[in-house]
Amino acid sequence: EVNAQGTTIIMVTHDPRIAEYARRTITIVDGKIA
């Protein structure tokens, strides 16, 4: 609901099942965006 209003949501997770809910994911490997 909040995201539908145009608000950006940042979520950090190590669980790929949770990440599936996101439209876009950014992966960080060894401290760098991969």
PDB file of N, CA, C and O in Angstrom:
ATOM      1  N   GLU A   1       0.827  -1.195   0.000  1.00  0.00           N
ATOM      2  CA  GLU A   1       0.000   0.000   0.000  1.00  0.00           C
ATOM      3  C   GLU A   1       0.871   1.258   0.000  1.00  0.00           C
ATOM      4  O   GLU A   1       0.619   2.187  -0.768  1.00  0.00           O
ATOM      5  N   VAL A   2       1.874   1.290   0.842  1.00  0.00           N
ATOM      6  CA  VAL A   2       2.764   2.455   0.896  1.00  0.00           C
ATOM      7  C   VAL A   2       3.511   2.594  -0.420  1.00  0.00           C
ATOM      8  O   VAL A   2       3.625   3.696  -0.957  1.00  0.00           O
ATOM      9  N   ASN A   3       4.021   1.478  -0.945  1.00  0.00           N
ATOM     10  CA  ASN A   3       4.754   1.525  -2.205  1.00  0.00           C
ATOM     11  C   ASN A   3       3.862   1.956  -3.355  1.00  0.00           C
ATOM     12  O   ASN A   3       4.336   2.630  -4.269  1.00  0.00           O
ATOM     13  N   ALA A   4       2.604   1.596  -3.342  1.00  0.00           N
ATOM     14  CA  ALA A   4       1.669   1.992  -4.394  1.00  0.00           C
ATOM     15  C   ALA A   4       1.479   3.506  -4.427  1.00  0.00           C
ATOM     16  O   ALA A   4       1.082   4.058  -5.453  1.00  0.00           O
ATOM     17  N   GLN A   5       1.758   4.177  -3.313  1.00  0.00           N
ATOM     18  CA  GLN A   5       1.642   5.634  -3.243  1.00  0.00           C
ATOM     19  C   GLN A   5       2.893   6.328  -3.772  1.00  0.00           C
ATOM     20  O   GLN A   5       2.972   7.556  -3.753  1.00  0.00           O
ATOM     21  N   GLY A   6       3.872   5.556  -4.243  1.00  0.00           N
ATOM     22  CA  GLY A   6       5.081   6.138  -4.808  1.00  0.00           C
ATOM     23  C   GLY A   6       6.222   6.263  -3.814  1.00  0.00           C
ATOM     24  O   GLY A   6       7.242   6.880  -4.120  1.00  0.00           O
ATOM     25  N   THR A   7       6.067   5.692  -2.643  1.00  0.00           N
ATOM     26  CA  THR A   7       7.118   5.740  -1.637  1.00  0.00           C
ATOM     27  C   THR A   7       8.123   4.620  -1.894  1.00  0.00           C
ATOM     28  O   THR A   7       7.736   3.482  -2.160  1.00  0.00           O
ATOM     29  N   THR A   8       9.408   4.944  -1.813  1.00  0.00           N
ATOM     30  CA  THR A   8      10.447   3.941  -1.977  1.00  0.00           C
ATOM     31  C   THR A   8      10.642   3.195  -0.669  1.00  0.00           C
ATOM     32  O   THR A   8      10.681   3.796   0.405  1.00  0.00           O
ATOM     33  N   ILE A   9      10.762   1.895  -0.772  1.00  0.00           N
ATOM     34  CA  ILE A   9      11.001   1.053   0.398  1.00  0.00           C
ATOM     35  C   ILE A   9      12.340   0.349   0.210  1.00  0.00           C
ATOM     36  O   ILE A   9      12.576  -0.276  -0.824  1.00  0.00           O
ATOM     37  N   ILE A  10      13.215   0.450   1.204  1.00  0.00           N
ATOM     38  CA  ILE A  10      14.498  -0.250   1.165  1.00  0.00           C
ATOM     39  C   ILE A  10      14.448  -1.364   2.198  1.00  0.00           C
ATOM     40  O   ILE A  10      14.207  -1.126   3.382  1.00  0.00           O
ATOM     41  N   MET A  11      14.681  -2.586   1.727  1.00  0.00           N
ATOM     42  CA  MET A  11      14.656  -3.747   2.612  1.00  0.00           C
ATOM     43  C   MET A  11      15.977  -4.491   2.442  1.00  0.00           C
ATOM     44  O   MET A  11      16.438  -4.692   1.319  1.00  0.00           O
ATOM     45  N   VAL A  12      16.576  -4.891   3.533  1.00  0.00           N
ATOM     46  CA  VAL A  12      17.817  -5.660   3.494  1.00  0.00           C
ATOM     47  C   VAL A  12      17.514  -7.056   4.019  1.00  0.00           C
ATOM     48  O   VAL A  12      16.936  -7.215   5.095  1.00  0.00           O
ATOM     49  N   THR A  13      17.912  -8.072   3.243  1.00  0.00           N
ATOM     50  CA  THR A  13      17.662  -9.450   3.667  1.00  0.00           C
ATOM     51  C   THR A  13      18.740 -10.373   3.110  1.00  0.00           C
ATOM     52  O   THR A  13      19.356 -10.089   2.083  1.00  0.00           O
ATOM     53  N   HIS A  14      18.947 -11.468   3.803  1.00  0.00           N
ATOM     54  CA  HIS A  14      19.820 -12.534   3.309  1.00  0.00           C
ATOM     55  C   HIS A  14      18.982 -13.708   2.809  1.00  0.00           C
ATOM     56  O   HIS A  14      19.524 -14.731   2.391  1.00  0.00           O
ATOM     57  N   ASP A  15      17.676 -13.557   2.852  1.00  0.00           N
ATOM     58  CA  ASP A  15      16.756 -14.637   2.494  1.00  0.00           C
ATOM     59  C   ASP A  15      16.208 -14.414   1.087  1.00  0.00           C
ATOM     60  O   ASP A  15      15.390 -13.516   0.887  1.00  0.00           O
ATOM     61  N   PRO A  16      16.638 -15.208   0.113  1.00  0.00           N
ATOM     62  CA  PRO A  16      16.170 -15.020  -1.264  1.00  0.00           C
ATOM     63  C   PRO A  16      14.659 -15.171  -1.421  1.00  0.00           C
ATOM     64  O   PRO A  16      14.075 -14.599  -2.341  1.00  0.00           O
ATOM     65  N   ARG A  17      14.021 -15.932  -0.535  1.00  0.00           N
ATOM     66  CA  ARG A  17      12.556 -16.081  -0.613  1.00  0.00           C
ATOM     67  C   ARG A  17      11.864 -14.763  -0.308  1.00  0.00           C
ATOM     68  O   ARG A  17      10.840 -14.446  -0.913  1.00  0.00           O
ATOM     69  N   ILE A  18      12.406 -14.002   0.611  1.00  0.00           N
ATOM     70  CA  ILE A  18      11.845 -12.690   0.942  1.00  0.00           C
ATOM     71  C   ILE A  18      12.132 -11.705  -0.194  1.00  0.00           C
ATOM     72  O   ILE A  18      11.282 -10.881  -0.531  1.00  0.00           O
ATOM     73  N   ALA A  19      13.319 -11.788  -0.778  1.00  0.00           N
ATOM     74  CA  ALA A  19      13.702 -10.883  -1.866  1.00  0.00           C
ATOM     75  C   ALA A  19      12.792 -11.035  -3.083  1.00  0.00           C
ATOM     76  O   ALA A  19      12.680 -10.107  -3.883  1.00  0.00           O
ATOM     77  N   GLU A  20      12.147 -12.176  -3.234  1.00  0.00           N
ATOM     78  CA  GLU A  20      11.250 -12.393  -4.373  1.00  0.00           C
ATOM     79  C   GLU A  20      10.067 -11.429  -4.385  1.00  0.00           C
ATOM     80  O   GLU A  20       9.442 -11.236  -5.428  1.00  0.00           O
ATOM     81  N   TYR A  21       9.755 -10.830  -3.255  1.00  0.00           N
ATOM     82  CA  TYR A  21       8.648  -9.877  -3.189  1.00  0.00           C
ATOM     83  C   TYR A  21       9.002  -8.530  -3.831  1.00  0.00           C
ATOM     84  O   TYR A  21       8.114  -7.736  -4.142  1.00  0.00           O
ATOM     85  N   ALA A  22      10.278  -8.283  -4.025  1.00  0.00           N
ATOM     86  CA  ALA A  22      10.730  -6.989  -4.550  1.00  0.00           C
ATOM     87  C   ALA A  22      10.634  -6.948  -6.069  1.00  0.00           C
ATOM     88  O   ALA A  22      10.816  -7.961  -6.744  1.00  0.00           O
ATOM     89  N   ARG A  23      10.345  -5.766  -6.593  1.00  0.00           N
ATOM     90  CA  ARG A  23      10.372  -5.573  -8.051  1.00  0.00           C
ATOM     91  C   ARG A  23      11.807  -5.515  -8.549  1.00  0.00           C
ATOM     92  O   ARG A  23      12.105  -5.936  -9.666  1.00  0.00           O
ATOM     93  N   ARG A  24      12.698  -4.988  -7.705  1.00  0.00           N
ATOM     94  CA  ARG A  24      14.094  -4.806  -8.091  1.00  0.00           C
ATOM     95  C   ARG A  24      14.975  -5.214  -6.919  1.00  0.00           C
ATOM     96  O   ARG A  24      14.678  -4.877  -5.773  1.00  0.00           O
ATOM     97  N   THR A  25      16.053  -5.933  -7.196  1.00  0.00           N
ATOM     98  CA  THR A  25      17.002  -6.282  -6.148  1.00  0.00           C
ATOM     99  C   THR A  25      18.398  -5.830  -6.560  1.00  0.00           C
ATOM    100  O   THR A  25      18.739  -5.825  -7.743  1.00  0.00           O
ATOM    101  N   ILE A  26      19.182  -5.458  -5.588  1.00  0.00           N
ATOM    102  CA  ILE A  26      20.580  -5.090  -5.796  1.00  0.00           C
ATOM    103  C   ILE A  26      21.399  -6.019  -4.916  1.00  0.00           C
ATOM    104  O   ILE A  26      21.157  -6.115  -3.714  1.00  0.00           O
ATOM    105  N   THR A  27      22.365  -6.700  -5.510  1.00  0.00           N
ATOM    106  CA  THR A  27      23.187  -7.657  -4.783  1.00  0.00           C
ATOM    107  C   THR A  27      24.540  -7.040  -4.474  1.00  0.00           C
ATOM    108  O   THR A  27      25.155  -6.407  -5.332  1.00  0.00           O
ATOM    109  N   ILE A  28      24.999  -7.227  -3.244  1.00  0.00           N
ATOM    110  CA  ILE A  28      26.310  -6.738  -2.830  1.00  0.00           C
ATOM    111  C   ILE A  28      27.184  -7.946  -2.519  1.00  0.00           C
ATOM    112  O   ILE A  28      26.813  -8.802  -1.716  1.00  0.00           O
ATOM    113  N   VAL A  29      28.355  -8.009  -3.166  1.00  0.00           N
ATOM    114  CA  VAL A  29      29.306  -9.097  -2.959  1.00  0.00           C
ATOM    115  C   VAL A  29      30.638  -8.483  -2.571  1.00  0.00           C
ATOM    116  O   VAL A  29      31.158  -7.627  -3.287  1.00  0.00           O
ATOM    117  N   ASP A  30      31.188  -8.901  -1.463  1.00  0.00           N
ATOM    118  CA  ASP A  30      32.464  -8.379  -0.963  1.00  0.00           C
ATOM    119  C   ASP A  30      32.454  -6.859  -0.869  1.00  0.00           C
ATOM    120  O   ASP A  30      33.454  -6.207  -1.169  1.00  0.00           O
ATOM    121  N   GLY A  31      31.332  -6.298  -0.455  1.00  0.00           N
ATOM    122  CA  GLY A  31      31.221  -4.859  -0.250  1.00  0.00           C
ATOM    123  C   GLY A  31      31.020  -4.042  -1.517  1.00  0.00           C
ATOM    124  O   GLY A  31      31.038  -2.813  -1.464  1.00  0.00           O
ATOM    125  N   LYS A  32      30.829  -4.703  -2.655  1.00  0.00           N
ATOM    126  CA  LYS A  32      30.643  -3.999  -3.927  1.00  0.00           C
ATOM    127  C   LYS A  32      29.329  -4.420  -4.565  1.00  0.00           C
ATOM    128  O   LYS A  32      28.908  -5.570  -4.445  1.00  0.00           O
ATOM    129  N   ILE A  33      28.685  -3.476  -5.246  1.00  0.00           N
ATOM    130  CA  ILE A  33      27.455  -3.802  -5.965  1.00  0.00           C
ATOM    131  C   ILE A  33      27.807  -4.738  -7.107  1.00  0.00           C
ATOM    132  O   ILE A  33      28.660  -4.430  -7.939  1.00  0.00           O
ATOM    133  N   ALA A  34      27.145  -5.876  -7.135  1.00  0.00           N
ATOM    134  CA  ALA A  34      27.460  -6.901  -8.142  1.00  0.00           C
ATOM    135  C   ALA A  34      26.450  -6.878  -9.269  1.00  0.00           C
ATOM    136  O   ALA A  34      26.552  -7.669 -10.206  1.00  0.00           O
TER     137      ALA A  34
END
